[in-house]
Amino acid sequence: MKSRRWRYGDCIRCVLTLSVMAGAANAACPPTESDGAVIRKGDLLLAYQPLGKANRIPMAKHFALDVQLCDKNGVSAARLQQVDATMPEHRHGMNYRPAITPMGAGRFRVEGMMFHMAGHWELAFEVRTGKELVRLTHDVQIE
């Protein structure tokens, strides 16, 4: 019997397959508090959770978010279009534009976020549901 050597491309395919399977397994619809902060607008539910140490948003350091979209039927077919944050009292936003990566099963990874100062921030998520663009916001206090 011939032994088959693993090639680099084989490993990449395995990792991608396992990542998609893990994402589907972690997808919770409807989301609960253990899935992070939950925002509801009509039939759309959005849960987000910071990734990294203690699942907290750090000040003046880059961080990433795990976002889950759900609707009345379970995992939503909606698409996360944009994520931004502003400080309403200061009338300015972030200095960075985050990148959004679809993870499958209504999940998205948002990377490149940074809240450069302490205070009240408003996170804004723009979600495309068919032809409609829905804006969901959530207040965050950074210490």
N, C-alpha and C positions, 0 to 999 in steps of 0.2 A: 504494500500500500504506500502510495506517495504521500509524503508529508507536505502540507501546504504552509508556506511562510506567510505571515501577516505582512501586508504592505501598508504604508502610511494611509492611503486612500480608504482601505478597509476599516482602519481605526476611526477615521473621521465619520464614515457612514454609521458605525456602531454608536459613537458618541451622539450624533444627531438623532438617531432613532431612539436612544435611551432618553435624551432630553425631551423630545416630543412626548414620549410615553409618560415621563415624570410630570411634565406640564399638565397633561390631561388628567393624571391621577390627583394632582394638587388643586385642580380647578374645582372650586366649590360654588355651586349655584343652587339656591341663593347664597350669597356670601354671609358670613357671620363675623362677630367681633374678632375671632381668631384669625380671620383673613385680612385684618387691618381696618382702617377707617372705611365706613360704607356711606356712599352718597346715593340718594334715590331721586329720580326725576321721571314721573309717569311710570311706565313699565320698565324703564332702564335702571339697573343697579350697577354701580361702579364701586369696587373695593380696591384700595391701594395700600401698599405696605412698603416702608423703606427697607432696603436690603442692607445687610452689614451688621455692625455691632449693635446689639440690643434693640434692633429694629427701630432706631430713632433717627431723626433727621439732624445731622450735625450742622454746626454753624461754620461758615467759611471753609468747608471741605466739600469736594465733589461727592455726590451720592447717587444711588439708583433707586428706582421704584419698581415694584412688581404690581401690575394692574390687571384686574379681572373684570370683564364685562358680562353681565347677565341680563336676561329679560324674563317675562312671565313664562316662557317655554324652557328655561334653563340657560345653557350657554348661549350668549348672544352672537349674532352674525355681524353686529355693529363693528366699526373700525375706529380705533383711537387715532385721531388725525394730528392733534397737537396738545402739548402740555406746556404750561407757562405758570409763572408766579409773579405776583406784584406785592408791593407794600403800599396799601391804599393811603395811609397817613403821610407817607413820604413821596407819593406820586412817582414811583419808579419800580422797575421790575428787576429780573435777574440779568446778569451780564453775559449769560450763556444761553445758547439754544440747544435744548436736549435732543437726543436721537431716540426714536421709537423703533423697537424691533418686535414684530409679531412672533409670539411663541406658540401659537396654535390654541385651540379650544377656548377662544375668547380672552386669552392672556397676552399681555404685552409687557416688555421690559423697557423702561425709560431710563436712559443713562445720560450723564453730563449735567445733572441738576446741581445748583449751588446757591444757597442762601448766604450772601456775603456779610450780613449783619443781623444782630438780634432784633427781635420785635415781632409785630403782627404781620404775617404773610397770608396772602390768599392764593391757594393753588387753583388753577383753572384747567379743566380737561375738556377738549373739544372732541366730540364723538359723532361720527357719521353713521346714521341709521337710515339706510336707503337713501332718499333724496334730502332728508332733513339733517341739519347740523345742530346738535344739542350741546349746550355748554353747562357743565357741572362744576361747581366751586366748593371749596372747603377751606375754612380758616385754620391756620396753624400758628402757634406761638413758639418762636425760637428763642431759647435762653442762651 
